[in-house]
Amino acid sequence: MSHYGITSEIRRLFGLSIPFVIIGLLLQQLLLVLSFGVIAYICYHLLNLRRLLKWLKRQRIEDIPDASGLWGEVFDQLSRQKRREIREKNRLQKVIGRVEATTSALNDAVILLNVNYDLNWWNQATERLLDLKPSDVGSSIINFIRNPQFVNYLESNDYGIPLALPSPSSQETQLEFQVTRFGEGEALLVVRDITRIYKLELMRKDFVANVSHELRTPLTVIRGYLETLEDSQDPNLQTNKHLQKGLEQMQQQTGRMTTLINDLTMLSKLETDRTGKGEQDVELKPLLEMICNEARTISGEKNHEINLDCNSSLTLFGNDRELHSAFSNLITNAVKYSHPEKTIDITVNINPTGNLIVSVNDEGIGIEQEHISRLTERFYRVDSSRSIRTGGTGLGLAIVKHILLRHDGRLQIESDYGKGSTFSCIFPAQRVGTTQV
């Protein structure tokens, strides 16, 4: 409150007091006359309070009362404050209008949810994708998307990977859900129509599966004839070095093609088959010992030292054939890309959170950091010539990644170029167990 308003009110009080004092002295009723003056002054303030209360109920700028003194200052401050509120409100309305106009132009649904997953606001695309109506404000999003996977996704608080599900209104439409938390438990839900991408992915998987199947038979025939020619006792074949070299190279290439087809078939199967099929408690140590023996055979004259450190009682709930394939890929890669007589260590540990970690550490050639993030992509090779020499297809780590995803796990890669690499398979605690003694 300004000093001017208080000073003016004090002057008003003295200005009213002096006449009442003079009148009281003349009538010899000073106390009575002053009492009337006080009552009049109080009535003045009560009148202004009533005017203020009346205005507060409406709060229209044009209805602000007019007064002088202290009350005049109060009404002036209210007038200025109200004008500031109106300007800020207009500014915010313009911002909200621009946001609504921007989100209305999006093809993706944008939904604001409160802490209880109730609908607060959505854009126009949401009405098309999820068939929401204005009357649905305040209803739970779970009432419209009842899929248990969606409910688990909402409550998991793990939104790193978007969730893909069929549309609740049409099984032919595939939607992708992505949640972002903000504020005090609120959530922003973005829903995208990925039907076209989903169908293209299905076409790709079908194409890979069909091509792999169709190529398998002619490759088997070609390989059979090549083996027949190699075993032939024809003197022309035995003495012709160029022909022998050609047959050897054809045999190698048909072998690579067969391996590639096998990997493509397995990858396609992993992508299309449902998870959880054939899962059981798998004893890790016997499984890893078997793979280590296979790796020693592959190592052959390179004479790698392959060590296994695994508690014999540990079990992992999963598909034993898929786990065998994942661990075998990693250990075989360690053998292929390690120099002769180097050490390869396979260790199995449980971290403080209860997760099980199967690590394959080698003293190989290592991987440069810029390649690590792309290693699990299909056909990605750090060095294509090196992959050709080792017989790699570029699908091994993609297969490992898919197998781990099917087992709720993930692959962690650490490498020091020129010194070696560590590939770690991390499985959640709920899949870890121990054998009964």
DAZIMO-V291768 format. One record per residue. OMEGA is omega in whole degrees, -180 to 180 (999 if undefined). BURIAL is # if it has 9 or more other ideal C-beta (glycine too) atoms within 8 Angstrom, else .. Layout:
{{OMEGA	BURIAL} {OMEGA	BURIAL}}
This chain:
{{-176	.} {179	.} {-179	.} {-179	.} {-180	#} {179	#} {180	.} {-179	#} {177	#} {178	.} {178	.} {-178	#} {178	#} {180	.} {178	.} {-176	#} {-174	#} {178	.} {-179	.} {178	#} {-179	#} {-179	.} {-180	#} {179	#} {179	.} {-180	.} {-178	.} {178	.} {-174	.} {-177	#} {-178	.} {-179	.} {178	#} {178	#} {177	.} {179	#} {179	#} {180	.} {179	.} {-180	#} {178	#} {179	.} {177	.} {180	.} {178	#} {178	.} {179	.} {175	#} {178	.} {178	.} {179	#} {-180	#} {179	.} {179	.} {-179	#} {180	.} {-179	.} {179	.} {174	.} {-173	.} {-177	.} {-178	.} {-179	.} {-177	#} {178	#} {-180	.} {179	#} {178	.} {-177	#} {179	#} {176	#} {177	#} {178	#} {-178	#} {177	#} {178	.} {178	#} {179	#} {179	#} {179	.} {-180	.} {179	#} {177	#} {178	.} {-180	.} {179	#} {180	.} {178	.} {178	.} {179	.} {180	.} {177	.} {177	.} {178	.} {179	.} {178	.} {179	.} {178	.} {180	.} {178	#} {179	.} {-179	.} {177	#} {179	#} {-179	.} {173	#} {179	.} {177	#} {177	#} {-174	#} {174	#} {-180	#} {175	#} {-174	#} {179	.} {-179	.} {175	#} {-178	#} {177	#} {-177	.} {175	.} {179	#} {-175	#} {-179	.} {180	#} {179	#} {179	#} {-175	.} {-175	#} {176	#} {177	#} {178	#} {180	.} {-179	.} {-178	.} {178	#} {-179	.} {177	.} {179	#} {178	.} {-180	#} {176	#} {-176	.} {177	#} {-172	#} {-179	#} {-179	#} {179	.} {179	.} {179	#} {178	#} {180	.} {179	#} {-173	#} {-176	.} {-175	.} {176	.} {-173	.} {-179	#} {-179	.} {178	.} {-180	.} {178	#} {-179	#} {172	#} {178	#} {178	#} {-179	#} {-179	.} {-180	.} {-179	.} {180	.} {-180	#} {-178	#} {176	#} {-177	#} {178	#} {-177	#} {174	#} {179	.} {175	#} {176	.} {-178	.} {177	.} {177	.} {-178	#} {173	#} {-179	#} {177	#} {-178	#} {-176	#} {176	#} {-179	#} {-177	#} {-178	#} {179	.} {-179	.} {180	#} {177	.} {178	.} {177	.} {178	.} {179	.} {180	.} {179	#} {-180	.} {180	.} {-179	#} {-178	#} {179	.} {179	#} {-179	#} {-178	.} {-179	.} {-175	#} {-177	#} {179	.} {178	.} {178	#} {179	.} {-179	.} {-179	#} {179	#} {179	.} {178	.} {177	#} {178	#} {180	.} {180	#} {-179	.} {-177	.} {178	.} {-179	.} {-178	.} {179	.} {179	.} {-177	#} {-175	.} {-177	.} {-176	.} {-180	.} {180	.} {178	#} {179	#} {179	.} {178	.} {180	#} {179	.} {178	.} {178	#} {179	#} {-178	.} {176	.} {176	#} {177	#} {179	#} {178	#} {178	#} {179	#} {180	#} {178	#} {179	.} {179	#} {179	#} {-180	#} {180	#} {177	#} {178	#} {179	#} {-177	#} {-174	.} {-178	.} {178	.} {179	.} {178	.} {-178	.} {176	.} {-178	.} {179	.} {176	.} {-177	.} {176	#} {-171	#} {-173	#} {177	#} {180	.} {-178	#} {176	#} {178	#} {-179	#} {178	#} {177	#} {177	.} {-179	#} {178	#} {177	#} {179	.} {-180	#} {176	#} {-176	.} {178	.} {171	#} {176	.} {174	#} {-176	.} {-177	#} {178	.} {176	#} {-176	.} {175	#} {-175	.} {-177	.} {-175	.} {175	#} {179	#} {-179	#} {-179	#} {179	#} {-173	#} {-179	#} {179	.} {178	#} {176	#} {-180	#} {-178	#} {-178	#} {180	#} {178	#} {-177	#} {-178	#} {178	#} {176	#} {179	#} {178	#} {-176	#} {-173	#} {175	#} {178	#} {-179	.} {175	.} {175	.} {-176	#} {174	#} {-178	#} {174	#} {-178	#} {178	#} {-178	#} {172	.} {-177	.} {-176	.} {-180	.} {178	.} {179	#} {179	#} {-177	#} {174	#} {-175	#} {175	#} {-177	#} {179	#} {176	#} {-174	#} {-173	#} {179	.} {-177	#} {177	#} {-172	#} {-177	.} {-179	.} {-169	#} {-176	#} {-176	.} {-174	.} {-177	#} {175	#} {179	.} {175	.} {178	.} {180	#} {175	#} {180	.} {-175	.} {-180	.} {179	.} {179	#} {178	#} {-180	.} {-177	.} {180	.} {-179	#} {180	#} {-177	#} {-178	#} {-174	#} {-178	#} {174	#} {177	#} {179	#} {-179	#} {-179	#} {178	#} {180	#} {177	#} {179	#} {178	#} {178	#} {-178	.} {179	#} {-179	.} {178	#} {-176	.} {175	#} {-177	.} {175	#} {-172	.} {180	#} {-177	.} {180	.} {-177	#} {174	#} {177	#} {-176	#} {174	#} {-176	#} {-178	#} {-178	#} {-174	#} {-176	.} {178	.} {-176	#} {178	#} {177	#} {179	.} {178	#} {179	.} {999	.}}
